[in-house]
Amino acid sequence: MTLNLRAIGLFALVGLLIVLTGFLQSWNVALTIVNMGLISAIMALGVNMQWGYAGLFNVGIMGFVALGGLAAVLTAMPPVGEAWAAGGIRLLLGLVCGAATIVAAILAWSKLPKGRLRALVVFVILLGGFVLYRMVFDPARSAVEAVDPAATGYLGGLGLPVVMGWPMGGVLAAGAAWIVGKTALGLRSDYLAIATLGIAEIVIAVLKNEDWLARGVKNVIGLPRPVPYEVDLQQTPAFVDRMVAIGADPVTASSVVVKLLYAVLFLIVLAILMWMAQRALNAPWGRMMRAIRDNEVAAEAMGKDVKARHLQVFVLGSAVCGIAGAMMTTLDGQLTPGTYQPLRFTFLIWVMVIVGGSGNNWGAVLGGFLIWWLWVMVEPIGLWLMQAVTAGMTEGSWLRDHLLGSAAHMRLLTMGVILLLVLRFSPKGLIPEK
């Protein structure tokens, strides 16, 4: 079987699994899998750019996804006028003071000659700037967070259409990736992994604790949607009449229609990103990135700036993950920092890339859909399997209870088994790089 036929067959198999889920379970569940599969495919595409193109081992995917979610909130939520009046301007001034302190310290370090004087000047700048920053920032933060903390307690956003938050998620994640890359990309691959993991945890800690930014663990709810609400469709006579005419329940149909509209929007974004990624991969830039990945020393000997190219692809891949994070927050309708876990937003995305085929964009997309379907469906399938196995056992027996209780762990077991099987029998993934 040629590679193209194999890829088509694998995509058809995943599509069949989703269709069977719709027939055997419900179309709401199937479309939920499709929507999260599209978002997961975009995340996997971003990681594939970093690992498959350039061999960068980024274990901080979770942080860039969370920054994308934050961007959606800052873009789409309406501003809280009382919070801005209480201390918004002073809070921004404090942030400017902090940023100016860091810039001044960097300039002093680079301009002054090496010696004790340089160290003393930088220390004085950092200490004085820190004191000034806390003097301005802390009272303003307390004033903002005291404004109706049960409902707001934060500055809010810009009140723009939520779809504009998707590219803004990419911009915010790209900016953070540039800062991370300037400091961490000179490290060896294992140290880079540790650094990106630590920075991702820092991002999550900031989101959880800085209530003025996005309400922390109190969560931002009621995020505007780019599609109609189900209730609005159910209260539209024309929609209800049309659903009744075709024999569909208006309540169920409204949920299906909303999920279909989301799927169309997400599919458009995935198609645009996929087109751009394929064009880049097949261009001279893509061949250069693969040459750097395969042999950095040889590429550097040919005059390529390896570190600059690593920074470039690291920023691009993180931006794609940020876009996916903004889309996911839009789909959820809320930002919940407590739900960002490395297992879901780092390990699982890496499994998607490895199983699909690192270095192949189509493989990353396939892995996104396949692994997400398994992540959702393995647990109910495992419970059904355990119920079938224990059907003849005595009610209340220890073995029966143990087997039924172990069904909850089928998800993690299945991910591990699939990863081992793919690495053993198809180490380049289901759709290998050409």
Secondary structure, DSSP 4 states (H G I P E B T S, - for coil): --HHHHHHHHHHHHHHHHHHHHHHT-HHHHHHHHHHHHHHHHHHHHHHIIIIIH------HHHHHHHHHHHHHHHHSPB-HHHIIIIIHHHHHHHHHHHHHHHHHHHHHHHSPSSHHHHHHHHHHHHHHHHHHHHHHHHHHHHHHTSSTTT--S-B-----GGGHHHHHHHHHHHHHHHHHHHHTTS-HHHHHHHHHHHHHHHHHHHHH-HHHH-GGG-EE----SS--HHHHHT-HHHHHHHHHTT--HHHHHHHHHHHHHHHHHHHHHHHHHHHHHHHHHSHHHHHHHHHHH-HHHHHHTT--HHHHHHHHHHHHHHHHHHHHHHHHHHHTEE-GGG--HIIIIIHHHHHHHHH-TT-HHHHHHHHHHHHHHHHHHHHHHHHHHHHHTTTSPTT-HHHHHHHHHGGGHHHHHHHHHHHHHHHH-TT-SS---
